[in-house]
């Protein structure tokens, strides 16, 4: 199963996360299928590649709990609620 997950990058004490599609059995730092944005928790910045995320969600990919909360905060499901109802 494909999962939408956060992949840690950055340096010590200054984490930045990439939003990636990855096989659910692979480790957090494993090879990703597609990079779809980033999340910076320190500066509260988020960049989402909406078409890529929609593509993987329509194919059955499952976002992790943390990523689901990031999507909700960004208003992602509100903008595309007709696709998910």
N, C-alpha and C positions, 0 to 999 in steps of 0.2 A: 504494500500500500504506500502511496506517495503521501508525504506529509509536508506541510508548510511549516517551517521551523526557523528559529533564530540561530545564526552561526556566529560565534564570538570572534572578533578580530580587534585590533588596536593594541595598545601596550599595557603594561601593568598599571593598575589603579585608574585606567582610562579606557574602559571597554566601549566598543562600538559594535553593533550587531548587524549582520547582513540578513535580510529576509530571503530565504532560499526554499526551493522545492527539492526534497531529498527523499531517498528511499527510507521508509520507516525503520528498517533493521540496521541501518548504518549509524556509526557514531556521530556525535555532534559536529566534529571537525571533518567528517567524511566528504567524499566527492558529491557535489551538488549537481542537480539536473539543470537548474536555471536560477540565476540571481534576479530577484524581483524588487529590490529596494534595500533601504537600511534604516536602522533605528539607533538614535543617539540618546540614551537615557539621561545623560548629564545636561545637555543643552535642550532636551525635549524636542528634538528634531526627528521628523519621520518623512521618508520619501517612499512612495508606493508606485510601482509600475502596474497600474490598474488593469490594462489588457492582459498582461501575463498572469496576474493573480486570478482574474475571472476565468481565464482559460483552464488553469489547473483546478479551480473549484468546480467548474462545470464537468471536468473529467473525473471528479470524485476525490480529489485531494482533501485531507483533513488538516485544518490549522491546529496548532497546539493551543493550550489554554492562554498562555501569555500573548501569543500572536492574535488570538481572537479578541482579547481585551484591547490590544493596540488598534486593531481594525475598528472596534466599536468606538474608541476614543477619536479616531480619525473620521468617523461618520461614514465609513465604507458601506456598512449594511443598510444605513438609512438611504444613501444615494441609489443603491441598487436593490432595494427591497422587493421590487417586482420579480427579479430573477430568483430570489430566495424564498418566495412565498408559494 
